[in-house]
Amino acid sequence: MLADLASTLASYIDAHQQHLEQLPATAARPARQRYTDAPQILVPNPHTVAYLKRLGRDLRFRPVDDGTPAHRSVRRLGQWLTHFTDRAEILGSSALIPLTSFLTMHWVTGQSPLEDEDLATLLAWIDPPRDAASGCDAALKAEDPAMHRSAGPATDAAFDNEHLAPLFEAYARASEWDRARYLQDLDRLLADYLQPTWDLMWRAYMLLHALPEAHSTERRWSRERDEFTDFSTYLAQDGRSQPVRDQAVGAAVGLARREQAAAAFSAERAADDPFARAELRTTGEAFIGTVTTMDADHVVRGPTGRAQWRPRLTVSTADPVRTEPGQLLACHTYRNARYKVCDIAPSDDGTLVLLEIAAGMGSATRRNHSVLPDAGDLLLLTVAPDHFRMPEFPSRDQTPWTHGGPPPEHPDAMKEEQ
């Protein structure tokens, strides 16, 4: 079964490794090639992701006893499952998609977060049948095991006890000749039982597919193709399984990447989604205000003494402001502009925020006046997605041996002990 699954996944991945594009060099990376597409795997809920993570950890360390292609493919399956489940921990990634998590980003139900992980009841709430009185009524019916199959975070105990367990016991007692028949019975039983969940997943996919594409989707999809290309190259050139546990620096880098991705994704959603912006206003992570003053001719001197055009404006807001000087803000009305917070001062009507346009306005000689708001304009400002940067981490040779660096016999370790 695992060999069949490995073959299916390998064929799907190979289909996305057929075409490469050439990318020019940038300040951060040299010129490189990248696949023009990347695989995407859909699963019902986060518990499926957790199961695939455990399965990947088991399979990628499974010994290759006889070196047959089936054994090697199963180990490679474990490596790919680990890659996909690691990507699922990165907010904004679409390599491994738990459908309930993506649906609850766009729809709200009257259920608890745990109940929302049941795909059947979640879809009943947000897309009830026409004959249902309400989403709540449809969800109550979906909870009835006599009418609907479980598609939630836990397995159906009645199905496990009444159908699976007797079949397993019969298989264990059967002779070699009869075991093939019991396996066929198992295939038919599971295919019939899982079909409703399969249908629900396509229904969820169609709901998500009908949503308008967000402005920031292209950037995230480019990142997804980068990750897919890099891991494919790693498997082709190195091929060693991912470690059981990260070293100290690797763990810190992984945590920083997840935090950076979460912050950037939240900021991008705020720029794309008015409902996300409304939620951030309640916590002070976004605020709406009126432009009271506008200094379109403000110029500063750079480190070399060169004049730099930096228009300044003051925004008056009654919203709570949870920001600080130096932070970059973005406005969905002027997507290419970036506003640096210069000063925050209380006023009779709320708060005055002094902003300096630090990006998107052109240069002193070639000014882009289209990003300059007028006095009286209403701006909704959120944290800029590009405000978040990865910190610098030391290499392994620069890491103490107590945290995964050179071994104790290394000269640097001897100095530490002295």
N, C-alpha and C positions, 0 to 999 in steps of 0.2 A: 504494500500500500504506500509506504513512504517512497519507494523507488518510482512508483507511478506519479505521486505528487511532485517529486523532484523533476521528473521528465516534463510534466505539464508546466511547472514554473520556469524551468530552464528554456523551454520553447518560447514562452511568453517574453522572457528577458532577452533572448537572442533576437527576437523580432524588433526590439528597440535598440539593437546595437548594429544596425545596418548602415546608418548614414551619419556622417560626421560633418561638422562645420568648423571653419577656421576662425578663431577669435584673435584680434590684434592684442598686442601687449598693452597693459595698463600700468598705472603707478604701483598697484598692489600685486599684479601677477604678470609673468611673461606671456608671450604669445603661446596659444595652446589650441588643441582641438577639443570639441565637445559634441556629444551625441545630440542630435536634433530632437529626440524624444526621450521619454523616461517611463518606466512602468508604474502603474498605480494599482494597488490591491485594496478592494473594499471588503470590510468585515462588519458584522452586525453592531458590535459594541466594544468598549474598552476591555472587557473581560476576555474577549477573543484575542485582543492584542497581547494581554498578559499570558494567555495560554501559548500563543505563538512564540513569545519570548522564551518561555521555559522549554518549549520544543526545540527552538533554535539552539539554545545552550546545550541541550542534551545531544543533538545531532552533530554539531560542529566538532565535538570532541569524541565522537564515536570512532573506534579504531577501524581501520580498513584492513580487515583480516586477509582477504585473498586478492585484494587489488582489482576486483572486478569493476566494470563501469558502474554497476548498480550501487556498490558500496561507496565509490567516490562521489557519485551524484547525490547520495543521501547526506554525506558530509558537506558538500557544497550547498545543499538545501539549507542546512543549519546555518551556514555563513550568511546566506542571503536573508533568511528569516531574522537573524540577529541584526543585520543592517536595516531591514525594513522596520523592525520594532524599535530600534534606536531612533530612527527618523520620526517615528510616531510620537516620541517624547518632545519633539521640537514643534512648538506652536507655529502654525503657518505652513508646515510641511504637508504635502499631499501624496506621499509615497505609500503610506498605509493609512487608510481612512476608516475609522470607526464611525459608522453612519449615524448612530444616535448622538455622538458628540457634535457632528457637523450640523445635524438637524436642530439641536438645541441652541446652536449659535444664532439661529434665525427665527425660531418659534419658541413660544413660552406656553407651558401647559399648567394645569392645576395639580400636577403630580409632584412627588418628591424627586430629588435628583436620582435616587436609586431606582425609583419606578420608571424614570425617563430612560433608563438603560435597557428596558424591555422594548424592543423595536415594535412589537405588535401594538402595545398600548400607546406608545408614543405616536405612532402613525394614526391610531384611532382618534387621538386628541386633535392633531393638527390637520388631518385630512379624513374626516369621518365620512362614512357612506351616506348617500343621499337620503336613505330612509331612517337615519339616526336622528334622534331628537336634538342631540348636542354631542360635542366631543367627549364630554364626561360620560354620557350614556354609552357611547361607542367604546370607550376605554373599559367600562365595567363589563361589557359583553366580551371584550377581548381577553379579559382576565379569566373567563370561564374556561377551564381546560376541556370541558366537554364540547366546546364550540371552536376553540382556537388552540393551535399548538404553541407551546412556550417558545418565545424568542428573546428571552431575557438573560440576565447575568447568571442565573442558576439553572441547572438542568431540571427537567420535569421528573420528580421523584416517582410518580406513578408509572411513567413510561420506563424508567430505569428498572423498577422493581418487577413490573408485570410483564415486560417484553424483553428487555436486554438481559437481565440476570438469568432467566430461564434458558435463553439461547446460549449464553456463555457456558452455563453448566452443562447443557447438552453437548456443546462442542468439546468441553474438557473430557467428557465420558466417551465420546464417539471414537470409532476407529479411524485410521488414516483415510479409508475409503469414504466414510460418511462425512468427514470434516469438510470436504469441498462443498457438499450440499448445504451444510450449516453456514458456511461463508457466503454462499449465494443467498440464503435466507436473510443473513445479516445485511447484505448489500441492498436487497429489496426493502427491508424494514427501514433502514436509515434513509434511503432515497425517498420513500414515501413520507417519512416523518419530517425530513428537512425541506421538502419541496415548498411548503407554505412560507418558511423563512426566506428561501431563495426568491420567491415571488415578492415578499415584502421588501427585500433589498433592492430589487429593480424599481419598485414603487418609490422607495426613498430616493433612489438615484434620479428618477425622473423629476421629483419635486426639487431637488437641489440643482439639477441641470436647467430648470426653468428660471432660476434666479438670474438677475443681470450680473454680468462679470464685473468684479471690483476693479478699480483703477490700479491697485497695487498687485494684481494677480501676476502680471508678466514678470515682475521682479522676483517674486517667490518661485515661479515656475523656472526661471533661469537658474536660480539657486538649486532647485531640485535636480535639474539636468547636470549641473556641476557635480553634485554629490554622487549621482549615478555614474557619471563618467569616471570620477576619482576612484570609486570603489571597484568598478569594473577593471580599471587599470591596476589597482592593488592586487586583485585576485589573479590577474594575468601575469604580473611580474613577481609577486611574492607568494600569495596564496595561503599564508599561515592563518589559522583561525584566530579570531579576536580573543584577547585574554579573558580569563574568568573574572579578574578584578583589575581595574585600572591602577596604575601607579599614582602617586600623589599628584604629580603635575598633570597627568592625563585626566584624573578625576576633576581637578580644578578647572582644566580647560573645558571639559564636558559640561560642568556646571555653569561656567561663564557663558558658553554657547547657548545653553538652554535659557538662561536668564536674559541674554541679549536678544534671542529670538522672541521670547515672550514679550519683552518691552517693545521691540520693534513692531511685532504683530498687533499689539494693543494700540500703538500709535497709528498704524496703517488703517486698522479698522475704524478708528476715530475719524481719520481723514475721509474714509469712504462711506461710512454709515451714519446717518443722522441720529439713529436710535442709540448707537454706541456713544456718540458725542453727548447726547442728552444724559446718559448714565454717568459719564465722566464729569459732567457739570455738578452732579450731586455730591461728588467726592472732592471737588476742587482741582481735579486733574485736567479740567478744561474750563474755560470761562468765556462768556460772551460780553462784549462791551462796545461802546460807541467811541469812535475816533474823535477826540476833542481838539487836538492840535496836530499839525503836519508840517514838518520842516523838510521840504523836498531838496534843499540845497546843502544839507549838512555834509561836511567833508572832514575826514580825519587823516592823520599822517601815519603811514605804516612804519615798520621797523627801519626801512631804508630811506624814509623821509618822503616817499612818493605819496601823492594825494590819492585818497580812496573815498569814493562816493558812498556814504552811509546815511541814507535818509532816516530821520527819526520821527516817531509819532507817539502820542499819548492816548491811551485807551482807558476810559472810565467804565468800571464794572461794579455791579452790585453782587456778583457771584463770589463765593469764597475762592481765594487764590492760594493754591498750594504749590507755588513755584519759587524760584530763587534767582537772583541775578546771575547772568552767564548762561542760563539754560536757553536752548534753541526751541522755538515754537513754530508751528505751522498753522496755516489757515486754509480750509478746504476751498475757499473762494479764489485764492491765489496759490495754487499748488506748488509752483516753482519757487516761491519766495520763502525765506527763513527769517524769523524775527528773534533777535537776541534780547533777552530781558536785561535792561540796564539798571532800572530802579523800580522799587515798589513802595508806594506811600499811601497811607490812609487819607480818605477825604470825607466830606460831609455826607456824600451820597454812596460811599462804599470804598473803592480802592482805585488809585491811579497807577497804571503800569506804563513805564517809559520803555519803548521798544526801539531797537535799531535794526533796520533791514540789512542782514548780513550775507544774504545769498539770493540769487535770482533776479537782481536788479541791474545787472550789467556792470559796466565800469564807468569811471569818471568821464571818459571820452565817448563812450557808447552807452548811453543811459537807456534803460528799459522802464519807461514811465508807466507801462501797463500794470505793473505790480504795486503801484502806489495808490492806496485808498485815499478817498477825500474825507475831509472833516464832515462828521455826521454819519459816515458809513458804519454799519454794524458788522463786527468781526467776531467769529467764534474761533478761538485759539486753543490748540492742543499741543502736547509735546511732539516735536518733530521726529519722524521715524529714523532719520539719519543722525540723531543726537547720540545714539548708543554706539559705543565703540568697544571692541574686545581689548582687555588689558594685556600687557606684555607678560609672558611667562618664560621662566628660564628653561634652557635646554636640559637634557638629562645630565650632561657633564657638569652643569652648573648647579645641580640639585644635591643637597646633602644625602649621603648614603642611607641615612635613616628614613628618607622619603623617596627611595627608589632610584637614587643616583648611583655613582660608581660604588663598587663593592668595598668592604672595609679595608682590603689590602691595597686599595688605590691610594696613591700619595696624598691626594686631597683629604681622604678620610683619616689618614695618619695624622695630618696636621690638626684636624678637628679634635681628635682624641687628646692631643697635647694641649 
